[in-house]
Amino acid sequence: MSKLSSAARRLLLGAATAALALPAAAQSTTKTPKYSNEFLTIGVGARALGMGKVQASLADNATAGYWNPAGLTNQKNKYDGVLMHSELFSGIVKNDYAAFSMPLDEKSAIGISLVRLGIDNIADTRALVNEYGYVQYDKITYFSVADYALLLSYARKIGNIEGLSVGANGKVIYRNVGNFADAYGFGLDAGVQYNHKGWNLGLMARDLTTTYNAWSINAEEYQKGLNLSANENDPIPQSSTEITLPTFVLGVGRRFELPKQFSALVAADLEATTDGRRNTLLASSAVSVDPRLGLELGYKDLVFLRGGTGGYQKVRNGFSRSDKWQGQYNLGAGVAISGLRVDLALSRLAVENLAGNTSQTNSLIVSLGYGFK
């Protein structure tokens, strides 16, 4: 029974993920759902996540390819690489990231980033019970639901304006729901960073030209073993195109030198989405804005403590049935020695269930970076 319960739990989670991933059937062939390609908004790098994802003005190593490609020209080492792994929901969801960046000359740099978010070994129990009503565990098969992104980045310092850089990403996306469906997508990002007299300013435009995902649905596999009626109340998903509308992130940060070789880096980001009203502090039918704050305390640029907050949403209290504002809070720490960076972050997420009640879940993120000449 424990084996069957575990399989059932994984199947339930996989079905929920697939339901989010599969584009809903409609008469039109192009759709603009809210939260499209949302796996690319989780964030990368334990330093960034420990600061509440406040990075538009600060990113200055290989992670800049994700947060703001303009920052690739500001990295301190000639070559830089980052690896990250995190697990969500008791390890069921795996989030992995790898990046590398290097200069082309004194004014330009390039980078490459890979992102994967997935659930593996989801049990397909549609053939568990045979035609005679007997359970056959050897008929259970397994599949994965995973999203992939490849980012190719280019950045360049602008003319004679000291501290000003621009950058862009070419983004290729692949999304897969076992044998049921998959999608290929392409989009462009663009960013600007300006550093002047201790101030860091940044602007990142994700999906600037909108990002297109072309979904291909395997209707035969989707229906196999299921009693589905293809009517307007229970339609079979159709192959279609899903688009992701632009998101803009405006950031500002400043570093302060403190006594006894301590330092403080304070930063804020404003993220504006354009896919309709969201559950954010500032929201309208056209644009929704999520403000974030981040802090990094350092000692001799060797040891760091971090904190950040953002993602405020109005949630329903399960007992009083009243609404209240609740945010996402992050903590982090890091060590940097001879080009090696080891960072940890603890992120606390608010999760709302189908009954409208909210609970808390923690996620531990570990990343390793190395810069060398």
N, C-alpha and C positions, 0 to 999 in steps of 0.2 A: 504493500500500500504506500509506503514511503516513496518508492520509486515512481509510482503512478502519480502521487501528489506533486512531487518535484517536476515531473514532466508536464502536469497540468498547469502548474504555476508558470513554467517557462512558456508554454503555449499561450496562456492568457496574456502574458506580457508581450510576446511576439505578435499576437493578434492586434493588441492595442497599438504597437509600433507600426505594424503594417497598415492599420487603418489611418494613421497619421501620414504615412508615406505615400499611400496610393492616392492619386488625384481623384476627386469625386466625379462621378459621371454627370455630364451636362450636355446640352445641345451644342454649345460652342466648343471649339477645339483649343481655345486658349483661356487660361484661368489665372486669376491673381489672388490666391489664398493668402490670408494673414499667416505669418510665421513660416513662409516658404524657405527651404534650405536653412532651417533654424540650427542645425548642427554646427554651422559656421559662426554662430554667435556665442557659443559656450566659452571660448577663449583658449589661449595656449600659453604655456610658460608659467611655472609656479610663482615667479616674481610678480608677473602681471596679475595673476589671479589672487595672490595675497594682498594686492593693493586695490582689489575691487574692480579689476579690468580697466583701470585708468592708465592709458598708454598712448593715446593719440599724439601727445606732445613729447613723450619720454622715450619711446622705443628707439634703441640705438645699437642693436645687435641683430643676430639672425632672425629673432622674432619680429623684427620690424616688417618683414615680408607679409606678416599677417596683420599686425596692428596699424602700421602706416609705412608703406614702402619707402617714403622719402627719408626715413630714418636710417636706411642702410648706408648712407654716405657719412654718418656720424659715428659708426662703430669704432671702438678704440683699438682693436686688433685687425691685422690684415685679413685673417680668416676667422670665421666664427661658426660654430655649430651648436645646435640645441636638440635634445631629446626629451620627451615628456610622456608620462603614463599616468592615467588616473582611472578610477573605477567609481561608478555610480550605482546606487540602489543595491548595496551589499555585494558589489562585484559583478552584477549581471551585465551592466553596460560598461564597455571598455572604450576609453578615449585615448588615442595615441597620436603623437605629433613628432615630426622630425624636420629640421631646417638647416640650411647651410648658406652662407653669404661670403662674398669676397669683392674687392674693388677691381674695376677694369683699368682705371687710371686715377689720377689725382682728383678728378671731379665726378666720377661715376662708379656705380657699384651694381652688382646683380645678386639675386638670391633665389633659392628654390625651397618650397615648403610642401609638406605632405601631411594631410589630416585624415584620420579615420575614426569614426564613431560607429560602434556596432554591438549587436547582441548575437552571440554565437551559440550553436548547439541547442536551437529551439526545437522541441519535439513536435513532429507532425504525427498526430495520433488518429488521423482519419481512417486508417486501415487497421486500427488496434483490435476492433471487434469484427470477426469474420462473418460470412453469410449465415453461419450456424449459431451465432450469438456467443462464441467463445473468444476470450481475450488472448491475443497472440502478441507478446512483447517483441518478438523478432520482426514484426511488421512496422515497428516504429522507425521512422527516418528522422533526420535532423537537417535543419537549414539555418542560414544566417540572414539577418537584416542588417545592412551596413551602408554607411554613406562615406564617400571618399572625395577628397579635393586635392588638386595639384595647383599650386600657385607659382608662377614664374614672374619674378620681380625685377624691375629696373629703376634706378634712382640716379639723379644728377644734381649737382650744385649749380645754382643759377648765376651766370655772369659774374659781375663784380660785387654782388650783394652778399657780404659775408654772413654766413649762418643760414642762408635760404636754400632749401632743397625741395625738389619735387620728385615724385615717384609714381609708378603704376604697376598693377598686377594684371596678367592674363590668367584667367581662372578656368580650369577644366574640372567638371564635377561628374561623378558616377555614383548612382544610388541603386541599391539592389535589395529586393525582397525575395530571397530564395529563387525558386523557379517561377514565381508568380508574376513578377514585374521587375523592370529595371528602367533607368533613365540616364541620359547623357545631357550635360549642360555646359554652357560657356558664358562667361561674363568678364567684365573689366572693373577694376578698382583704381582709384587715383588718390594721391595724398600730397600734402604740403607740410613742411616743418620749417620754423624760423626760430633760431636761437640768438638772443641778443641781451647782453649785460645781465646774465644770470637767469633771464626769463626764457621759458620754452613754450612755444605756441605750435599748435598742430591742427590740421583739418584733414579728415579721412572721409572719402566718399566711397562706400561699398556698393557694388552692383550699379555703378554710375550709369551704364547704358541699359540697365535691367539685365538680369541673368535668366536665360531660357533653359528649362529642363524639358526634354522631349521624352515622355513616358511611353513605354511599350508594355502592354498588358497581355499576359498569357491567359486568355479567358478559359481555355480548355483545362489548364492546370488549376486555375482559380476555382472552377466548379467541381473538380474531381472529388468524389466522395461526399459532396454536400448537396442538400436538397434546397436549391435556390430557385426562386421563381423570378424570371426576368421580366418584371413589370415595373411600372413607374415608382412604386413604393419600395422596391428592393432591386435596383438595377445592378447589372454586372458592370464593373468599371471598364471604361473604354480608353484606348490609347489617346493621349492628348498632350498638349504643351502647357507647362506651368511656368509662370514668370515670377521673378523676385524683384520687387521695386527697390529703388535706392534708399540707402540709410546714410546719414551724415553724422559724423562725430567731431565736435569742436572741443579741443583740449588746451589747457594752460597749466604750467607747472613752474616751480621755482625751487632751487636748492639753497639752503642756508647753512653756512659754516658756524658750528657751535664751539664753545670752549672745550679744551682737552681732546681735540681731534675727533669730536663728534660732529655729525651732520644731520640735517633733516631735509627731506624732499617732500614737498607738498604739491598735490596736483588735483585737478578736477576735470571731468569730461561731461559734455552734454550730448547724448545720443538721440537723434531725431529720426524716427521711422516715418515712411510715407505710404504705408499700406492700410491706412484707416485707423480708427480709434483703438488704442490699446489700454490696458489697465496700468497706467503710469501716473506719476504725480501731475504731469502736465499733459493733457490729452484733448484733441479735437477730432473732428471727422476727417481732417486732411493730414495733420501731423501730430505725433505723440512724442514727448520728450522725457527721457529718463536721465536724471542727473546722478553723477557718481563722484565720490571723494576718495582719495588715496593718500597714504602717508608711509614714508620709509625713513626709519632712523638707522644711521650707520655709525660704525666706530672704525676709524682708520681705513675706511673702504674695504674692510675685511669681513666684518660681521654686521648683519642687518636684521632688523625687526620691522614687520610691515602690518598694515591694517587697511581695510577699505570697506566702503558701504555703497549700496546702490540697489537697483532693482526693486524699488518700493512699489507695492501693489496693495489694493484694497481687498481684504480677504474677509470671509464670513466666519464669525465665531460660532462653533458648533453648539454651544450651550445657550448663549443668549440670543443667537440668530441675528446679531448686530454686526455691522461692518467696522473694520479697523485697518489702519495702514500698517503694513509689515514689510521689512526690507530684507535684503540678503547681506550678511556680514561675513567678512573674510579676515583671516589672520595668516601671517606667513613669517618665515625666517630664512636666512641664507648665509652662506659662507663663500668667499671668493679668495682663492689662493693661487698665485702664479698662473693666472689665466683660466683656472678651473673654477666653475660656479656650481654649487649644489644648493638647490632651493626647494623648500617645502611650503605648501599652502593648505589651509583648512577652510573649506567653504561650507557655510550652513545655508541650506536651501529650504524654502517653504513650499510644501507640496499639498495641493488640494485634491481630495478624493471626490468620487462621484456624488457623495452625500453633501458636499459643500463644506466639509470640515477640513481644517488645515493642520498638518503635522510638520515636524522638522526632520530633515535628513542631512547627514554630514558627508562630505566628500574630501578625501585626502589626495592631493596632487603632488607629484614628485617630478622635478625636472633637473637635467644635467646639461650644463653648457661649458664650452671650452673655446677660448680665443687664443690664437697663436700667430706668430709672425712667419 
